[in-house]
Amino acid sequence: MQRTRPSARSGSSLHKHIAPGEARRQADSPPVWSPDGNSIAFFRTTRPCAVVCKARIIVVAANGGAPRLAGPELTEPSQLFWFPDSAPALMLKAERTPDDPLQLERCADIWNWARMQWPSGAANARLVKDRCQVTVAKYRDAGFLSSGFPCWQPVPFSFQCPSHGGGLRTMNPAQRDWNVRVDKNGKLSLARPPKGQRLPLPKAPPYPLLNGYVLPFTRDGRPRRGLTLTKTVTGTCNGRGDIRHPDSVRCGWSERKFSYIDNSCFKAPGRLRVGDFVLCPEGAGSTHFIRVKLSDLDKPLDS
């Protein structure tokens, strides 16, 4: 993107790249100057056009800097214009404000409370729509995340991570801050702990958690009181659960025309037998469980 403004001395036009990193990407609308002359806005499509074209408004400071996205994706052509007093407010709103260290400390406390099991050595904790997101880095070089996965909060008191080796979500470099450490046991701690009293943890059901999931069985093999059993299905299970727990199993059963597989099911302590029931949670932190009645043991789940 270039800006072209008349020179006061010679009357000729001056050309200057104001967003060097965006030089190869073209605008999909004529650029429009803000009333105060400090910003330029234009449309750019966000993906290849199919039935419709989707675009975002891009705002660039006239003195250079990273382009900023404004507003939602648009599917209808629109005339771009500025309100007289909108440029300063938009540029100020687009600036990223650092997350409150006490809020991030609470994210770490929730992670540890949920007994998450993803040791890595480095991670990024931040707030996304007022909830914690912890991106666990498996490999990084010069700050670049080359392999990892984000763990989010389906409920305020717990986290959920994709299966190990799940797809990497590209992080904005401005948000790539390795601000927490994870030890070999999965315990999370802030690299720079804040001063002040810790924030209270969100209320959670009175059940032990493991990797964000409620452990449904007591030591005597009985389902915990207060859990909701939503339905009963017939399926097979084996001992290859994702969670490092002796009673975590991987179970599969048919749902209409496809097979459903859950890597975080739990059995009662002891050996499994045909006819036993295994409980599979309906998401991390959920107290609702599907009962799986075992029809066979140690058979491939996709057969």
LODONU-730164 format. One line per 8 residues: number of its first residue (from 1); their letters; for each residue x, y, z of N, C-alpha, C. Coordinates in nm, 3 decimals, decimal comma. Layout:
<rs>
NUM> A> X:Y:Z:X:Y:Z:X:Y:Z ~ ...
</rs>
This chain:
<rs>
1> MQRTRPSA> 0,086:-0,118:0,000:0,000:0,000:0,000:0,090:0,123:0,000 ~ 0,061:0,220:-0,088:0,136:0,345:-0,095:0,044:0,461:-0,063 ~ 0,100:0,566:-0,012:0,024:0,690:0,000:0,081:0,789:-0,101 ~ -0,003:0,872:-0,156:0,039:0,975:-0,251:-0,021:1,106:-0,206 ~ 0,063:1,197:-0,161:0,018:1,329:-0,118:0,098:1,436:-0,191 ~ 0,037:1,548:-0,225:0,111:1,655:-0,294:0,220:1,710:-0,206 ~ 0,335:1,742:-0,266:0,443:1,806:-0,194:0,417:1,955:-0,186 ~ 0,431:2,011:-0,066:0,404:2,154:-0,047:0,510:2,239:-0,118
9> RSGSSLHK> 0,631:2,183:-0,135:0,738:2,263:-0,193:0,731:2,264:-0,345 ~ 0,714:2,148:-0,406:0,727:2,140:-0,551:0,595:2,117:-0,623 ~ 0,492:2,080:-0,548:0,365:2,049:-0,613:0,361:1,911:-0,673 ~ 0,474:1,837:-0,668:0,478:1,701:-0,722:0,424:1,603:-0,618 ~ 0,398:1,481:-0,662:0,345:1,380:-0,572:0,459:1,300:-0,511 ~ 0,444:1,264:-0,383:0,541:1,181:-0,313:0,480:1,044:-0,291 ~ 0,558:0,938:-0,314:0,512:0,802:-0,293:0,591:0,742:-0,178 ~ 0,520:0,676:-0,089:0,585:0,612:0,025:0,507:0,488:0,064
17> HIAPGEAR> 0,579:0,376:0,084:0,515:0,256:0,136:0,486:0,277:0,285 ~ 0,358:0,267:0,320:0,324:0,287:0,461:0,299:0,155:0,532 ~ 0,293:0,045:0,456:0,277:-0,088:0,516:0,363:-0,185:0,437 ~ 0,495:-0,183:0,459:0,587:-0,262:0,376:0,551:-0,410:0,373 ~ 0,506:-0,465:0,483:0,474:-0,607:0,487:0,355:-0,644:0,401 ~ 0,278:-0,545:0,359:0,158:-0,569:0,280:0,178:-0,534:0,133 ~ 0,303:-0,513:0,092:0,328:-0,460:-0,041:0,276:-0,550:-0,152 ~ 0,278:-0,682:-0,129:0,235:-0,773:-0,235:0,084:-0,791:-0,239
25> RQADSPPV> 0,015:-0,746:-0,137:-0,130:-0,764:-0,133:-0,199:-0,638:-0,180 ~ -0,295:-0,652:-0,265:-0,358:-0,534:-0,322:-0,489:-0,502:-0,252 ~ -0,527:-0,375:-0,258:-0,656:-0,333:-0,205:-0,764:-0,367:-0,306 ~ -0,882:-0,396:-0,257:-0,994:-0,431:-0,344:-1,095:-0,318:-0,353 ~ -1,051:-0,198:-0,316:-1,134:-0,078:-0,333:-1,040:0,041:-0,333 ~ -1,083:0,155:-0,386:-0,999:0,274:-0,377:-0,976:0,312:-0,232 ~ -0,854:0,348:-0,192:-0,829:0,390:-0,055:-0,896:0,524:-0,025 ~ -0,941:0,541:0,098:-1,010:0,663:0,140:-0,936:0,723:0,258
33> WSPDGNSI> -0,899:0,852:0,246:-0,829:0,920:0,353:-0,927:0,959:0,463 ~ -0,881:0,951:0,587:-0,962:0,998:0,699:-0,962:1,150:0,700 ~ -1,062:1,213:0,762:-1,071:1,360:0,762:-0,948:1,429:0,820 ~ -0,883:1,365:0,919:-0,766:1,431:0,979:-0,637:1,400:0,903 ~ -0,645:1,317:0,797:-0,528:1,288:0,715:-0,429:1,193:0,777 ~ -0,466:1,131:0,889:-0,373:1,043:0,959:-0,392:0,895:0,929 ~ -0,498:0,859:0,857:-0,528:0,718:0,833:-0,584:0,698:0,693 ~ -0,569:0,577:0,642:-0,624:0,537:0,514:-0,704:0,409:0,536
41> AFFRTTRP> -0,822:0,400:0,472:-0,904:0,280:0,483:-0,935:0,227:0,344 ~ -0,947:0,094:0,332:-0,984:0,033:0,204:-1,040:-0,106:0,233 ~ -1,107:-0,164:0,133:-1,159:-0,300:0,144:-1,055:-0,398:0,092 ~ -1,054:-0,520:0,152:-0,973:-0,629:0,099:-1,051:-0,758:0,119 ~ -1,059:-0,840:0,013:-1,127:-0,969:0,027:-1,049:-1,058:0,121 ~ -1,123:-1,137:0,200:-1,060:-1,222:0,300:-1,040:-1,365:0,253 ~ -1,101:-1,401:0,141:-1,088:-1,537:0,088:-1,126:-1,534:-0,059 ~ -1,090:-1,636:-0,135:-1,128:-1,638:-0,277:-1,279:-1,631:-0,294
49> CAVVCKAR> -1,323:-1,554:-0,392:-1,466:-1,535:-0,414:-1,527:-1,663:-0,470 ~ -1,641:-1,704:-0,416:-1,717:-1,818:-0,467:-1,852:-1,765:-0,512 ~ -1,957:-1,799:-0,438:-2,088:-1,744:-0,470:-2,092:-1,595:-0,438 ~ -2,031:-1,558:-0,325:-2,021:-1,418:-0,285:-1,876:-1,388:-0,251 ~ -1,844:-1,260:-0,248:-1,712:-1,217:-0,204:-1,724:-1,160:-0,063 ~ -1,634:-1,202:0,023:-1,632:-1,149:0,159:-1,509:-1,062:0,177 ~ -1,530:-0,946:0,243:-1,420:-0,850:0,257:-1,421:-0,791:0,396 ~ -1,306:-0,740:0,436:-1,292:-0,667:0,562:-1,241:-0,527:0,532
57> IIVVAANG> -1,270:-0,434:0,621:-1,214:-0,300:0,612:-1,075:-0,302:0,674 ~ -0,976:-0,251:0,601:-0,838:-0,242:0,649:-0,807:-0,095:0,675 ~ -0,751:-0,066:0,791:-0,712:0,071:0,827:-0,561:0,075:0,848 ~ -0,495:0,171:0,785:-0,350:0,186:0,797:-0,320:0,329:0,838 ~ -0,230:0,344:0,935:-0,187:0,478:0,975:-0,103:0,539:0,863 ~ -0,122:0,667:0,836:-0,053:0,733:0,725:0,098:0,740:0,746 ~ 0,142:0,736:0,872:0,285:0,741:0,898:0,347:0,602:0,903 ~ 0,271:0,502:0,859:0,324:0,366:0,853:0,281:0,282:0,973
65> GAPRLAGP> 0,302:0,154:0,962:0,266:0,063:1,069:0,185:-0,054:1,018 ~ 0,149:-0,143:1,111:0,076:-0,264:1,073:-0,068:-0,231:1,038 ~ -0,121:-0,288:0,930:-0,263:-0,269:0,898:-0,350:-0,328:1,008 ~ -0,469:-0,269:1,028:-0,561:-0,316:1,131:-0,695:-0,348:1,068 ~ -0,756:-0,455:1,115:-0,889:-0,494:1,068:-0,995:-0,416:1,142 ~ -1,101:-0,378:1,073:-1,211:-0,303:1,136:-1,343:-0,365:1,094 ~ -1,429:-0,390:1,190:-1,563:-0,438:1,159:-1,567:-0,585:1,119 ~ -1,687:-0,637:1,091:-1,704:-0,777:1,054:-1,675:-0,800:0,906
73> ELTEPSQL> -1,682:-0,927:0,864:-1,674:-0,958:0,722:-1,801:-0,907:0,653 ~ -1,783:-0,849:0,535:-1,895:-0,794:0,459:-1,915:-0,874:0,332 ~ -2,040:-0,900:0,298:-2,069:-0,978:0,177:-2,135:-0,895:0,068 ~ -2,176:-0,771:0,100:-2,238:-0,683:0,001:-2,145:-0,568:-0,032 ~ -2,140:-0,526:-0,158:-2,057:-0,410:-0,192:-2,105:-0,287:-0,117 ~ -2,013:-0,205:-0,077:-2,047:-0,089:0,003:-1,953:0,026:-0,030 ~ -2,004:0,146:-0,015:-1,921:0,266:-0,033:-1,852:0,296:0,099 ~ -1,720:0,311:0,095:-1,642:0,335:0,216:-1,627:0,485:0,238
81> FWFPDSAP> -1,659:0,529:0,360:-1,640:0,670:0,393:-1,616:0,682:0,543 ~ -1,564:0,797:0,583:-1,531:0,823:0,722:-1,631:0,922:0,782 ~ -1,666:0,901:0,909:-1,730:1,007:0,984:-1,622:1,105:1,027 ~ -1,657:1,233:1,042:-1,553:1,334:1,072:-1,468:1,303:1,193 ~ -1,526:1,244:1,298:-1,450:1,223:1,421:-1,419:1,077:1,448 ~ -1,425:0,990:1,345:-1,412:0,846:1,370:-1,269:0,795:1,364 ~ -1,178:0,866:1,297:-1,043:0,814:1,279:-0,968:0,795:1,411 ~ -0,959:0,896:1,499:-0,884:0,875:1,624:-0,944:0,763:1,709
89> ALMLKAER> -1,077:0,755:1,715:-1,140:0,653:1,798:-1,112:0,514:1,744 ~ -1,114:0,498:1,611:-1,090:0,368:1,551:-0,947:0,324:1,573 ~ -0,851:0,411:1,552:-0,712:0,374:1,569:-0,682:0,342:1,715 ~ -0,744:0,414:1,807:-0,722:0,389:1,949:-0,782:0,255:1,988 ~ -0,901:0,224:1,937:-0,967:0,099:1,971:-0,892:-0,020:1,915 ~ -0,824:-0,001:1,802:-0,753:-0,112:1,740:-0,625:-0,148:1,814 ~ -0,572:-0,058:1,895:-0,451:-0,088:1,969:-0,478:-0,199:2,070 ~ -0,388:-0,294:2,079:-0,406:-0,405:2,173:-0,361:-0,361:2,311
97> TPDDPLQL> -0,449:-0,375:2,408:-0,414:-0,345:2,545:-0,372:-0,474:2,613 ~ -0,268:-0,471:2,695:-0,221:-0,594:2,759:-0,325:-0,649:2,855 ~ -0,329:-0,782:2,865:-0,421:-0,845:2,958:-0,379:-0,816:3,101 ~ -0,477:-0,805:3,189:-0,452:-0,781:3,330:-0,373:-0,898:3,387 ~ -0,255:-0,874:3,448:-0,176:-0,986:3,501:-0,252:-1,069:3,604 ~ -0,338:-1,007:3,683:-0,415:-1,084:3,781:-0,514:-1,176:3,711 ~ -0,571:-1,131:3,600:-0,661:-1,217:3,523:-0,585:-1,336:3,465 ~ -0,463:-1,310:3,414:-0,382:-1,419:3,359:-0,339:-1,515:3,469
105> ERCADIWN> -0,312:-1,463:3,587:-0,277:-1,550:3,700:-0,395:-1,642:3,733 ~ -0,517:-1,588:3,725:-0,634:-1,672:3,750:-0,646:-1,779:3,642 ~ -0,611:-1,745:3,517:-0,611:-1,847:3,411:-0,518:-1,962:3,449 ~ -0,399:-1,927:3,500:-0,305:-2,031:3,542:-0,360:-2,112:3,658 ~ -0,427:-2,045:3,752:-0,486:-2,116:3,866:-0,595:-2,213:3,821 ~ -0,677:-2,169:3,724:-0,783:-2,257:3,673:-0,721:-2,377:3,602 ~ -0,617:-2,353:3,524:-0,546:-2,461:3,454:-0,496:-2,565:3,555 ~ -0,433:-2,518:3,661:-0,379:-2,610:3,760:-0,490:-2,681:3,837
113> WARMQWPS> -0,598:-2,609:3,866:-0,712:-2,666:3,937:-0,775:-2,779:3,855 ~ -0,779:-2,762:3,721:-0,837:-2,863:3,633:-0,741:-2,978:3,606 ~ -0,621:-2,971:3,661:-0,520:-3,077:3,645:-0,496:-3,109:3,498 ~ -0,462:-3,003:3,422:-0,434:-3,022:3,281:-0,301:-3,095:3,263 ~ -0,290:-3,175:3,156:-0,176:-3,264:3,139:-0,099:-3,237:3,010 ~ -0,063:-3,112:2,987:0,008:-3,080:2,864:0,141:-3,012:2,893 ~ 0,239:-3,083:2,945:0,370:-3,020:2,972:0,439:-2,980:2,843 ~ 0,501:-2,863:2,843:0,568:-2,818:2,721:0,690:-2,732:2,749
121> GAANARLV> 0,691:-2,659:2,859:0,802:-2,568:2,885:0,768:-2,424:2,855 ~ 0,681:-2,397:2,758:0,643:-2,261:2,725:0,501:-2,259:2,673 ~ 0,429:-2,152:2,705:0,290:-2,140:2,659:0,253:-1,992:2,658 ~ 0,142:-1,963:2,591:0,091:-1,828:2,582:-0,047:-1,825:2,647 ~ -0,065:-1,742:2,748:-0,195:-1,725:2,812:-0,248:-1,587:2,779 ~ -0,373:-1,581:2,736:-0,436:-1,453:2,708:-0,587:-1,467:2,724 ~ -0,656:-1,355:2,723:-0,800:-1,354:2,734:-0,861:-1,336:2,596 ~ -0,955:-1,422:2,562:-1,028:-1,415:2,436:-1,175:-1,411:2,471
129> KDRCQVTV> -1,239:-1,298:2,443:-1,380:-1,279:2,477:-1,405:-1,309:2,624 ~ -1,317:-1,254:2,709:-1,328:-1,263:2,855:-1,308:-1,403:2,909 ~ -1,257:-1,495:2,828:-1,222:-1,627:2,878:-1,076:-1,657:2,845 ~ -1,020:-1,749:2,923:-0,879:-1,782:2,906:-0,857:-1,868:2,781 ~ -0,746:-1,845:2,717:-0,700:-1,937:2,613:-0,552:-1,959:2,635 ~ -0,511:-2,084:2,647:-0,371:-2,118:2,667:-0,324:-2,192:2,542 ~ -0,228:-2,134:2,471:-0,171:-2,198:2,354:-0,042:-2,267:2,396 ~ -0,042:-2,398:2,389:0,072:-2,478:2,432:0,166:-2,496:2,314
137> AKYRDAGF> 0,291:-2,459:2,332:0,390:-2,470:2,224:0,473:-2,596:2,244 ~ 0,474:-2,682:2,143:0,560:-2,800:2,149:0,698:-2,770:2,093 ~ 0,704:-2,691:1,987:0,832:-2,654:1,928:0,825:-2,506:1,891 ~ 0,930:-2,435:1,919:0,934:-2,294:1,880:1,077:-2,255:1,849 ~ 1,092:-2,162:1,758:1,223:-2,116:1,714:1,215:-1,966:1,694 ~ 1,297:-1,892:1,766:1,299:-1,745:1,758:1,159:-1,687:1,780 ~ 1,084:-1,748:1,871:0,952:-1,697:1,903:0,842:-1,743:1,810 ~ 0,877:-1,819:1,705:0,776:-1,863:1,609:0,719:-1,997:1,651
145> LSSGFPCW> 0,588:-2,004:1,661:0,521:-2,126:1,701:0,514:-2,221:1,582 ~ 0,591:-2,329:1,587:0,594:-2,421:1,474:0,505:-2,543:1,495 ~ 0,472:-2,572:1,618:0,382:-2,683:1,645:0,317:-2,661:1,780 ~ 0,188:-2,666:1,783:0,118:-2,642:1,910:-0,031:-2,644:1,889 ~ -0,104:-2,609:1,993:-0,250:-2,611:1,986:-0,306:-2,523:2,097 ~ -0,419:-2,458:2,071:-0,482:-2,374:2,173:-0,578:-2,456:2,259 ~ -0,578:-2,432:2,387:-0,673:-2,492:2,480:-0,769:-2,381:2,524 ~ -0,899:-2,404:2,509:-0,996:-2,301:2,539:-1,085:-2,344:2,654
153> QPVPFSFQ> -1,179:-2,259:2,692:-1,266:-2,284:2,806:-1,411:-2,304:2,761 ~ -1,459:-2,427:2,749:-1,600:-2,446:2,719:-1,688:-2,402:2,835 ~ -1,634:-2,408:2,955:-1,699:-2,358:3,076:-1,595:-2,278:3,152 ~ -1,635:-2,182:3,234:-1,536:-2,092:3,296:-1,433:-2,161:3,385 ~ -1,466:-2,278:3,441:-1,376:-2,338:3,539:-1,288:-2,448:3,481 ~ -1,290:-2,468:3,350:-1,217:-2,581:3,294:-1,161:-2,546:3,157 ~ -1,066:-2,626:3,111:-1,007:-2,611:2,978:-1,035:-2,736:2,895 ~ -1,023:-2,720:2,764:-1,032:-2,834:2,674:-0,929:-2,816:2,565
161> CPSHGGGL> -0,845:-2,918:2,546:-0,742:-2,916:2,442:-0,779:-3,016:2,333 ~ -0,738:-2,990:2,209:-0,759:-3,091:2,106:-0,665:-3,208:2,130 ~ -0,687:-3,317:2,058:-0,599:-3,431:2,071:-0,455:-3,391:2,041 ~ -0,362:-3,456:2,106:-0,221:-3,422:2,086:-0,186:-3,432:1,938 ~ -0,120:-3,328:1,886:-0,089:-3,325:1,744:-0,200:-3,262:1,662 ~ -0,298:-3,200:1,730:-0,407:-3,134:1,659:-0,356:-3,018:1,575 ~ -0,439:-2,968:1,487:-0,399:-2,863:1,394:-0,356:-2,735:1,464 ~ -0,253:-2,672:1,414:-0,200:-2,548:1,469:-0,282:-2,430:1,419
169> RTMNPAQR> -0,319:-2,342:1,510:-0,386:-2,218:1,470:-0,282:-2,107:1,473 ~ -0,270:-2,039:1,362:-0,170:-1,932:1,352:-0,204:-1,821:1,449 ~ -0,105:-1,779:1,522:-0,123:-1,671:1,618:-0,075:-1,540:1,561 ~ -0,145:-1,433:1,596:-0,101:-1,299:1,561:0,032:-1,271:1,631 ~ 0,136:-1,229:1,557:0,265:-1,202:1,622:0,255:-1,104:1,738 ~ 0,160:-1,010:1,729:0,146:-0,913:1,838:0,094:-0,979:1,966 ~ 0,035:-1,098:1,954:-0,019:-1,168:2,070:0,066:-1,289:2,108 ~ 0,178:-1,308:2,042:0,262:-1,424:2,068:0,360:-1,389:2,179
177> DWNVRVDK> 0,318:-1,410:2,300:0,397:-1,374:2,417:0,408:-1,498:2,506 ~ 0,526:-1,556:2,515:0,543:-1,676:2,597:0,552:-1,634:2,742 ~ 0,435:-1,605:2,799:0,428:-1,543:2,931:0,402:-1,641:3,043 ~ 0,390:-1,772:3,011:0,372:-1,871:3,117:0,461:-1,992:3,088 ~ 0,492:-2,065:3,194:0,574:-2,185:3,183:0,492:-2,305:3,231 ~ 0,520:-2,419:3,170:0,454:-2,543:3,210:0,561:-2,642:3,252 ~ 0,547:-2,698:3,374:0,649:-2,793:3,419:0,615:-2,934:3,370 ~ 0,697:-3,031:3,408:0,681:-3,168:3,357:0,551:-3,233:3,404
185> NGKLSLAR> 0,489:-3,178:3,507:0,362:-3,231:3,556:0,242:-3,157:3,499 ~ 0,269:-3,059:3,411:0,160:-2,982:3,352:0,120:-2,860:3,431 ~ 0,188:-2,829:3,541:0,151:-2,713:3,622:0,195:-2,584:3,552 ~ 0,102:-2,489:3,547:0,125:-2,363:3,477:0,162:-2,254:3,577 ~ 0,258:-2,170:3,542:0,294:-2,056:3,628:0,335:-1,940:3,540 ~ 0,298:-1,819:3,582:0,333:-1,699:3,506:0,482:-1,673:3,515 ~ 0,541:-1,632:3,401:0,683:-1,598:3,401:0,710:-1,477:3,488 ~ 0,613:-1,385:3,495:0,626:-1,266:3,579:0,503:-1,255:3,668
193> PPKGQRLP> 0,503:-1,324:3,783:0,384:-1,324:3,870:0,350:-1,182:3,916 ~ 0,223:-1,146:3,914:0,183:-1,011:3,957:0,179:-1,000:4,109 ~ 0,182:-0,876:4,154:0,166:-0,850:4,296:0,017:-0,828:4,325 ~ -0,023:-0,863:4,443:-0,162:-0,843:4,479:-0,231:-0,975:4,510 ~ -0,348:-0,964:4,569:-0,423:-1,082:4,608:-0,477:-1,155:4,486 ~ -0,471:-1,286:4,489:-0,520:-1,366:4,377:-0,670:-1,350:4,361 ~ -0,715:-1,349:4,235:-0,858:-1,340:4,207:-0,926:-1,473:4,239 ~ -1,051:-1,470:4,283:-1,120:-1,596:4,316:-1,145:-1,679:4,191
201> LPKAPPYP> -1,146:-1,811:4,209:-1,173:-1,902:4,098:-1,323:-1,909:4,073 ~ -1,364:-1,932:3,950:-1,507:-1,947:3,921:-1,563:-2,071:3,989 ~ -1,690:-2,068:4,020:-1,753:-2,179:4,088:-1,761:-2,300:3,996 ~ -1,731:-2,416:4,050:-1,733:-2,540:3,974:-1,803:-2,649:4,054 ~ -1,851:-2,753:3,989:-1,912:-2,864:4,064:-1,810:-2,926:4,159 ~ -1,855:-2,983:4,270:-1,762:-3,036:4,372:-1,709:-3,174:4,335 ~ -1,651:-3,186:4,215:-1,597:-3,313:4,170:-1,452:-3,293:4,129 ~ -1,367:-3,394:4,148:-1,229:-3,380:4,101:-1,223:-3,374:3,949
209> LLNGYVLP> -1,131:-3,295:3,898:-1,111:-3,279:3,754:-0,978:-3,340:3,713 ~ -0,972:-3,389:3,591:-0,848:-3,438:3,535:-0,844:-3,399:3,388 ~ -0,746:-3,315:3,353:-0,733:-3,262:3,218:-0,859:-3,189:3,174 ~ -0,925:-3,128:3,273:-1,045:-3,050:3,247:-1,174:-3,131:3,253 ~ -1,167:-3,263:3,265:-1,285:-3,349:3,267:-1,317:-3,392:3,410 ~ -1,446:-3,404:3,438:-1,490:-3,453:3,568:-1,463:-3,603:3,575 ~ -1,401:-3,648:3,686:-1,383:-3,791:3,708:-1,514:-3,846:3,765 ~ -1,586:-3,931:3,691:-1,723:-3,965:3,730:-1,736:-4,076:3,834
217> FTRDGRPR> -1,630:-4,156:3,854:-1,641:-4,270:3,946:-1,567:-4,242:4,076 ~ -1,624:-4,289:4,185:-1,555:-4,284:4,313:-1,459:-4,402:4,324 ~ -1,380:-4,407:4,430:-1,282:-4,514:4,446:-1,349:-4,650:4,462 ~ -1,472:-4,652:4,511:-1,540:-4,780:4,527:-1,613:-4,823:4,398 ~ -1,594:-4,748:4,288:-1,649:-4,788:4,160:-1,790:-4,742:4,132 ~ -1,844:-4,655:4,214:-1,981:-4,607:4,193:-1,978:-4,470:4,124 ~ -2,075:-4,444:4,035:-2,083:-4,309:3,977:-2,110:-4,206:4,086 ~ -2,048:-4,091:4,074:-2,065:-3,986:4,174:-2,208:-3,935:4,174
225> RGLTLTKT> -2,256:-3,900:4,290:-2,391:-3,848:4,303:-2,399:-3,709:4,239 ~ -2,510:-3,681:4,174:-2,530:-3,550:4,114:-2,498:-3,542:3,967 ~ -2,439:-3,649:3,910:-2,413:-3,649:3,767:-2,541:-3,681:3,690 ~ -2,547:-3,632:3,567:-2,663:-3,657:3,481:-2,624:-3,755:3,371 ~ -2,694:-3,867:3,361:-2,670:-3,966:3,257:-2,774:-3,944:3,147 ~ -2,728:-3,896:3,031:-2,821:-3,847:2,929:-2,879:-3,957:2,841 ~ -2,800:-4,058:2,809:-2,851:-4,166:2,726:-2,759:-4,286:2,741 ~ -2,804:-4,401:2,691:-2,725:-4,524:2,696:-2,706:-4,575:2,553
233> VTGTCNGR> -2,581:-4,606:2,520:-2,548:-4,659:2,388:-2,469:-4,788:2,406 ~ -2,457:-4,865:2,300:-2,379:-4,988:2,302:-2,253:-4,965:2,219 ~ -2,138:-5,005:2,276:-2,014:-4,981:2,204:-1,900:-5,066:2,256 ~ -1,780:-5,036:2,207:-1,660:-5,108:2,249:-1,560:-5,008:2,306 ~ -1,476:-5,055:2,396:-1,375:-4,970:2,458:-1,244:-5,047:2,469 ~ -1,135:-4,971:2,477:-1,006:-5,032:2,508:-0,926:-4,935:2,594 ~ -0,807:-4,974:2,633:-0,731:-4,897:2,732:-0,636:-4,797:2,673 ~ -0,676:-4,725:2,570:-0,586:-4,627:2,508:-0,642:-4,486:2,521
241> GDIRHPDS> -0,689:-4,451:2,639:-0,741:-4,317:2,658:-0,632:-4,212:2,651 ~ -0,668:-4,090:2,611:-0,570:-3,982:2,600:-0,518:-3,937:2,736 ~ -0,601:-3,949:2,839:-0,566:-3,895:2,970:-0,482:-3,996:3,047 ~ -0,378:-3,947:3,112:-0,291:-4,035:3,191:-0,361:-4,070:3,323 ~ -0,446:-4,169:3,316:-0,521:-4,215:3,433:-0,553:-4,362:3,409 ~ -0,538:-4,448:3,510:-0,558:-4,592:3,488:-0,698:-4,628:3,443 ~ -0,796:-4,542:3,467:-0,934:-4,573:3,432:-0,985:-4,490:3,315 ~ -0,894:-4,426:3,241:-0,931:-4,353:3,121:-0,923:-4,448:3,002
249> VRCGWSER> -1,029:-4,457:2,923:-1,033:-4,548:2,809:-1,083:-4,475:2,685 ~ -1,063:-4,539:2,572:-1,109:-4,486:2,443:-1,226:-4,572:2,398 ~ -1,340:-4,508:2,374:-1,461:-4,583:2,343:-1,522:-4,537:2,211 ~ -1,591:-4,628:2,146:-1,657:-4,595:2,021:-1,793:-4,660:2,012 ~ -1,884:-4,592:1,944:-2,018:-4,646:1,922:-2,078:-4,579:1,799 ~ -2,179:-4,639:1,745:-2,240:-4,589:1,622:-2,345:-4,484:1,652 ~ -2,343:-4,378:1,577:-2,446:-4,273:1,583:-2,504:-4,258:1,444 ~ -2,615:-4,326:1,417:-2,677:-4,324:1,285:-2,579:-4,376:1,180
257> KFSYIDNS> -2,529:-4,288:1,091:-2,448:-4,335:0,981:-2,298:-4,316:1,002 ~ -2,257:-4,275:1,122:-2,114:-4,261:1,146:-2,080:-4,313:1,285 ~ -1,952:-4,342:1,303:-1,906:-4,393:1,432:-1,849:-4,279:1,515 ~ -1,888:-4,274:1,641:-1,842:-4,171:1,733:-1,732:-4,229:1,821 ~ -1,624:-4,156:1,837:-1,513:-4,202:1,920:-1,482:-4,095:2,024 ~ -1,472:-4,136:2,148:-1,438:-4,045:2,258:-1,312:-4,098:2,325 ~ -1,209:-4,013:2,331:-1,081:-4,053:2,389:-1,074:-4,027:2,539 ~ -1,180:-3,975:2,598:-1,174:-3,935:2,738:-1,286:-3,999:2,819
265> CFKAPGRL> -1,315:-4,127:2,793:-1,417:-4,198:2,870:-1,353:-4,255:2,997 ~ -1,437:-4,291:3,093:-1,387:-4,342:3,220:-1,464:-4,467:3,261 ~ -1,391:-4,561:3,318:-1,451:-4,682:3,372:-1,432:-4,684:3,523 ~ -1,505:-4,771:3,588:-1,483:-4,791:3,731:-1,348:-4,858:3,753 ~ -1,284:-4,838:3,869:-1,155:-4,904:3,895:-1,165:-5,055:3,878 ~ -1,060:-5,115:3,824:-1,059:-5,259:3,806:-1,073:-5,299:3,661 ~ -1,086:-5,428:3,636:-1,093:-5,482:3,500:-1,230:-5,458:3,438 ~ -1,230:-5,445:3,305:-1,355:-5,431:3,231:-1,408:-5,568:3,189
273> RVGDFVLC> -1,539:-5,580:3,187:-1,603:-5,702:3,139:-1,716:-5,662:3,044 ~ -1,750:-5,754:2,954:-1,863:-5,731:2,865:-1,989:-5,710:2,949 ~ -2,065:-5,605:2,916:-2,184:-5,572:2,993:-2,163:-5,460:3,092 ~ -2,034:-5,427:3,122:-2,006:-5,315:3,212:-2,045:-5,184:3,145 ~ -2,064:-5,081:3,230:-2,095:-4,948:3,179:-1,972:-4,857:3,194 ~ -1,945:-4,780:3,091:-1,839:-4,679:3,091:-1,905:-4,545:3,069 ~ -1,853:-4,440:3,133:-1,913:-4,306:3,123:-1,824:-4,215:3,040 ~ -1,886:-4,146:2,944:-1,815:-4,054:2,856:-1,875:-3,914:2,871
281> PEGAGSTH> -1,796:-3,813:2,909:-1,850:-3,679:2,933:-1,890:-3,610:2,804 ~ -1,989:-3,524:2,813:-2,032:-3,445:2,698:-1,956:-3,313:2,694 ~ -1,824:-3,321:2,693:-1,741:-3,201:2,690:-1,664:-3,182:2,819 ~ -1,554:-3,106:2,810:-1,472:-3,078:2,928:-1,553:-3,002:3,032 ~ -1,540:-3,043:3,157:-1,609:-2,976:3,266:-1,755:-3,014:3,280 ~ -1,808:-3,094:3,187:-1,950:-3,127:3,189:-1,979:-3,232:3,296 ~ -2,095:-3,219:3,359:-2,143:-3,320:3,453:-2,249:-3,409:3,388 ~ -2,267:-3,396:3,255:-2,357:-3,481:3,179:-2,273:-3,590:3,110
289> FIRVKLSD> -2,314:-3,714:3,125:-2,237:-3,826:3,073:-2,325:-3,920:2,990 ~ -2,263:-3,975:2,885:-2,325:-4,081:2,806:-2,281:-4,215:2,865 ~ -2,376:-4,304:2,888:-2,343:-4,437:2,936:-2,319:-4,529:2,816 ~ -2,202:-4,592:2,815:-2,168:-4,686:2,707:-2,170:-4,827:2,766 ~ -2,260:-4,911:2,716:-2,267:-5,050:2,759:-2,177:-5,133:2,668 ~ -2,079:-5,201:2,727:-1,978:-5,271:2,649:-2,036:-5,396:2,585 ~ -2,025:-5,402:2,453:-2,068:-5,521:2,379:-1,952:-5,614:2,351 ~ -1,829:-5,561:2,356:-1,709:-5,641:2,333:-1,591:-5,562:2,387
297> LDKPLDS> -1,475:-5,623:2,390:-1,356:-5,559:2,444:-1,240:-5,570:2,345 ~ -1,154:-5,466:2,345:-1,027:-5,467:2,275:-1,040:-5,500:2,126 ~ -1,147:-5,454:2,065:-1,159:-5,466:1,922:-1,137:-5,328:1,859 ~ -1,087:-5,321:1,738:-1,069:-5,190:1,673:-1,200:-5,113:1,671 ~ -1,192:-4,983:1,704:-1,314:-4,905:1,716:-1,375:-4,873:1,581 ~ -1,298:-4,880:1,475:-1,350:-4,844:1,343:-1,390:-4,967:1,261 ~ -1,398:-5,083:1,321:-1,434:-5,204:1,246:-1,585:-5,222:1,243
</rs>
